[in-house]
Amino acid sequence: MSYHVNEKGYYGQFGGAFIPEMLYPNVEELRQKYLKVMAEPDFKKEFDQLLKDYVGRPTPLYFATRLSAKYNTKIYLKREDLCHTGAHKINNTIGQILMAKKLKKKRIIAETGAGQHGVATATVCALAGLECIVYMGEIDIARQAPNVARMKMLGAEVRPALSGSRTLKDATNEAIRDWINNPVDTHYIIGSAVGPHPYPDMVARFQSVVSEETKWQLKEVEGRENPDYVVACVGGGSNAAGAYYHYLNEPDVKLIAVEAAGKGIYTGESAATSVLGKEGVIHGSKTLLMQTTDGQITEPYSISAGLDYPGVGPMHAHLYETKRAEFISVTDDEAMTAGLELSQLEGIIPAIETSHALAIFEDKKFKPEDVVVISLSGRGDKDLNTYIDYFKL
């Protein structure tokens, strides 16, 4: 069985491109050209050069000594928090800005929840000298103020999404609306492994540098390329897609996807898509989606602004359905406790998204000889206010 996308844009039964006619030319142009462009030697050279000199790759694979001792297993942290801008998001935006230039686009739009993708997009637009408009839910603007200030400082215009739950899905709706109105000169940089084909595959490919590095780094320290487990938090799923990519067809590597259970899976305030989701179409692809019996999208909730998405990318929906990945849901409280623990055991303050992945050790037991790689997807600066309020610091 393949866990990669097929030529029709599907992962098993999930994926595809369900888009309004107005967007067909844009998405089709991208679909026809993205693999050719990515294979061009000058594109690869510029992408690799920027990842090295601008983003700061390779990121370290750090053996977490004290955390490993506490949970009696070998825990390695893939330090995406050390990327320029503080998260894995920049890997994808560098790739997509180079793609936009190749397609001769003059204007960039993006959506953002936690603000990290917005910052990463504003960053590469400044680098390339392109106009940048970032859509962000009004609620996320309030809870991620430092990132909003960063985007503005980098020259981006931040437009609030005032409809619906005023969070990530609404920002995405607004971005898609903008794209329909400006189809010719605009490229939409989607920040996660979601959206119509070819986006989920393109984003996963740009993020695959994470697992590519993990393989040779693990070989250096453990004498083998394959860990026993790869763990990543999943909202839309770009950091997980990158962390899993080179291990998808390695059955001895177990994949663990950690979702946000919010205040509890069945409380009505959750974003545990794998448990609560049913097949549906959101933002241009068929996937697992939290919805009411009559197909209305249910409002997701998580303390983490990057995980409160009502769906999951089609690659992850397929990994869930085929049982290739084990999905675990973690509550706000469990995630916050795990974030504080990493801070105090290893001197690393993680993003609250990442804290969800770190929270699995309380319940899931590993063998002492197991090698567990966790994608440390982002740093916690953007979440300090949430941590302060939660722990009364």
Summary of the structure (lengths in Angstrom):
residues: 393
radius of gyration: 19.1
end to end distance: 49.0
largest distance: 55.8
contacts: 1526
relative contact order: 0.16
helix: 47%
strand: 20%
